[in-house]
Amino acid sequence: MSRPVRVAAVSYLNAKPLLAGLQALPAGEVELRLEVPARLPGLLAAGEADVALLPVAALPRIPGAYAVGTHGIAADGPVASVALFSQVPMTQIEEVLLDHQSCTSVALVQLLLAGHWRRQVRFSAAQEGYIDRIAGTRAGVIIGDRAMTQGARFCHKWDLAQVWKEWTGLPFVFAAWAAVRPLPEGFVQRFDEANAAGLERLDEIADAHAAQAGYDLRTYYRDHLRFRLDGRMRQGQALFLERLASLPPVQP
Ligand SMILES: C=C(O[C@@H]1C=C(C(=O)O)C=C[C@H]1O)C(=O)O
């Protein structure tokens, strides 16, 4: 491949530590594009991206997808930025709005409601502006930077990675680098090392984006997010995909 490797990543602050190290790659080796998670599976499947930070719920839909390196976006306990928000207690929720920017978390909430909370609710596709419609018995999933600042607005917040951990005892992987077609010789190792280099500078990266965040990014990067996908992470991912396969066709 003589052209740059086209890398598509999540546009939220959660991905900045993985992306920071890519600057160390040889000039012109990668071309970076940032999108909300729900757009990434389509880019990879259509060949518009060579590598994507792929929401793991999309893996079964992309034939031939394989893991690139050892990094992604995960949590081992509360993640802080993925939650179900509601004004009423769990037992009174009748409808759940599914964040249109999400792919994995909207599947996770359906698994948790059916298998962990054992609640039957209606799921509705959400659109831009849906957060204002979370009211009464209508709850909603919110992911990413927008989720970090909703705390005071809703009476109830269930952190989905924390609930997954309580349910299964395992970490949860939201997204992981993946490709479909072969990559240039040696690229995966260079890319993986570049990711790891970014993780050495978490505080510096947090401070560089602090004004944009408006919350404590150092804590978010250090205490909530996990970027290295070890054996337990992959175990959590496998269990999620197994349970997802037995869920009735994911709505909406
Ligand atoms: C932790 C997060 O993980 C993400 C959630 C995703 C999803 O729900 O599809 C995909 C990628 C990650 O950005 C977050 O967005 O806050």
PDBQT file of the ligand as one rigid body, heavy atoms in Angstrom, charges set to zero:
ROOT
HETATM    1  C1  LIG A 301     -16.656   4.492  26.699  1.00  0.00    +0.000 C 
HETATM    2  C2  LIG A 301     -17.194   4.808  25.562  1.00  0.00    +0.000 C 
HETATM    3  O1  LIG A 301     -17.064   3.848  24.623  1.00  0.00    +0.000 OA
HETATM    4  C3  LIG A 301     -17.632   3.905  23.350  1.00  0.00    +0.000 C 
HETATM    5  C4  LIG A 301     -18.904   3.421  23.075  1.00  0.00    +0.000 C 
HETATM    6  C5  LIG A 301     -19.185   2.888  21.848  1.00  0.00    +0.000 C 
HETATM    7  C6  LIG A 301     -20.560   2.437  21.494  1.00  0.00    +0.000 C 
HETATM    8  O2  LIG A 301     -21.453   2.508  22.333  1.00  0.00    +0.000 OA
HETATM    9  O3  LIG A 301     -20.768   2.001  20.351  1.00  0.00    +0.000 OA
HETATM   10  C7  LIG A 301     -18.158   2.799  20.888  1.00  0.00    +0.000 C 
HETATM   11  C8  LIG A 301     -16.937   3.331  21.095  1.00  0.00    +0.000 C 
HETATM   12  C9  LIG A 301     -16.585   4.028  22.327  1.00  0.00    +0.000 C 
HETATM   13  O4  LIG A 301     -16.474   5.396  22.101  1.00  0.00    +0.000 OA
HETATM   14  C10 LIG A 301     -17.853   6.109  25.336  1.00  0.00    +0.000 C 
HETATM   15  O5  LIG A 301     -18.177   6.466  24.186  1.00  0.00    +0.000 OA
HETATM   16  O6  LIG A 301     -18.048   6.842  26.299  1.00  0.00    +0.000 OA
ENDROOT
TORSDOF 0
